[in-house]
Amino acid sequence: MALIAARCSLLIFDASTGDKVDAVEANIPAVASFSGAEPVTLAQVFSDLVRCETRLYNALNETLRRKHGIVASQFEFLRYLRDHPGSRVADLAEFFAIGVGAASKGVGRLEARAWIRRVPNPADGRSLLLELTPQGAELVGDAEGTFQEHLATHIGRSIAPARVAELGQTLQRLRATLEYGGVGTPVG
């Protein structure tokens, strides 16, 4: 896909200073199909959403690996378990829309590093609950600062706060609709 510099209604901030920067002056390429005059299609929204998610996730993955020795998926699991004590593998699978087998493998990797442990469920002896170990709690606490900094740099400095709130509400509605309809729920 050919890229060209285009004038658009995109607000860009310099990550080092926080100053507003014109996209053309900053030589930031814009996709040729986005000049601001054409209507936005659902296909374009899908493509932009997926590409943004991929780039944000890849950058977070590399930063967490470099600074804390973990990858983004491990951080997400640890963060979820910190915020949802008494969770099971099935809870992780449901929240992250992944298969139970994939969630179990991820849990096994965290358990092997002594960041979490499985403990008997006092309410149901047939199941196990997941809990952070002290090392896991310390790691997720340390990595949380890096995560928040990443969000501030790559989202907060690119989108005005009112637009962040609007985007957040829109994505929450979309996510709720997808989850309610069981869209994209793994089979296994």
N, C-alpha and C positions, 0 to 999 in steps of 0.2 A: 504494500500500500504506500503510495507516495505521500510524503509529508511536506507541508508548506507552512511558512509562518503566516498567520492570519490574525486580523483584528477580531477579537471576540469579547464577550462580556465576562471573561474569566478574570478573577482577581487573584493575583499571584503575590506571595510574600517571599522576600529573601530569607532563607532559613537561618543565616548567620546574624542578620541585623533586625529582622522583623519588619523591615520597610516594605511598602507596597512597590511592586515592580510591574511595568507594562510587559505583557507577554512578548510582544514584538521586539521591544528594546532588549529584553533578556534573551532574545533569540531562542525562545521556547517554541518548538514546532507544534503546530496544531494539525489535526487530521483534516485533510482537504475537504471532507464533507461537512466540517463544522465551521461555518463562517458566521454563525449567529442568525442568518437569515432563513436557512432551511428549517423545516419542521423536524423535530426530534422524533425518530421512530422507535418503536418498542425494540426492534433489533439493535439499534444503536445504544439504547439504554442497557440492554442485556450485555452487549459487547463491552461497553465502558465499565459497567459494574463488575464484570468478571475480570477484566484487565486490571482495574484498580485493586480489587481484592488480591489478585495474584501478586502484583508488585508490592503492595503493602505487606503481605504475608512473607514474601521472599526476603524483603529488607529486614523485617522483624526477626525472621529466622536467623539470618546472618549476624545481626547485632547481638541477639541472645546467645548464639553459639560462641561468638568472640568474647563477650563480656562475662558470661556465666556458665558456659560449657553445656548448655541445653539447647534444644530446638523449640520452635514456636508451639508445636503440638504438645510437647512435654510441659511447657509453661502453661498452656491452656488447661490441661488436665489438672496440674497442681493448683492453679488458680480456682478452678471449679471446685475441687475438693476442699480448698481452704474456705470458700464461700458457701459450700453446701455440705457441712459435716454429716456423716452417717449415710453417704451416698453408696450406691452399689455400681457394679460394672454396667448393668442395664441402664442406670440413670445417665451415666456418661454417654452411652451409645445413643440414647434418646435425645439428649441435649445437643450433641454434636452431629446428629443425623448420620451416624456410621453404624456398621454392623457390630453386633455383640462380640464377634470374634476379633475384630480390629480393636475394639475398646479393651478387650481382655489382653491382647498382645501389648498394647500401650501401657496398661497397668503393670503387666509383667516386667516391662523394661524399667519402669519407675521403681518397682519393688526391688529389682536386682541392684539398683543404685542406692537402695535404702532411703528413698525419699518418701515412700508410702508403705503402708502395711495393710494386710487384710486381717480383719478381726471378726470373731463370731458375732452374728446379729442376735442380740438378746431377745428380740421379739420373735425371731424365726430361726431356729437352729439349722435350717437347711441352707441359709444364705450367709454371705459374708459382706461386711461393710468395709469401706475403704477410709483410711485416715492418714493424714500427713505425719511423718516422723518429725522430730525436732529439726533434723537436717533439711527435710523437705519444706518445712515451714520457714526456715531461715532462707533457703534458696528462693522460694517464691516471693518472699518479702523483699529480698535484694533485687530480684528480676522485675518486680512491680515498678520500681522507679525507672528502669530502662524502658519498660513497656509504655509508661505514661509519657516519658520524654519522646519516644518514637511517635506516639499519637499526636503530641503537641507539634512536633516538627513536620510530620508528613500530612496531617489532616488539619490541625488547628491553625497552622500558618498559611494554609492554602484556601481555607473556607471561612468566611466571616461567621462569628458565633451564632447569629440568628439563622444563618443558612445551615449550620451544623445541627441546630435544634430541629429545623424543618426536615432536613435529610434524615435525621434520627427517627423522627416520628413516621416519616414515609416508609423507611426500612422496617420499623417495628410493625406497621400495618401489613406490609408485604409478608414479613416472616410469620406473623400470626395467621394470616390467611393460608399460607402454604402449610404451616404446621396443622392447622385445624382441618384442612383437606387431606392431610396425609401425603402431600406431594413430596416426592423425593425421599421417602422413608425407605431405608435399606430393607431388603428381604431377610438377610441373615445376620 
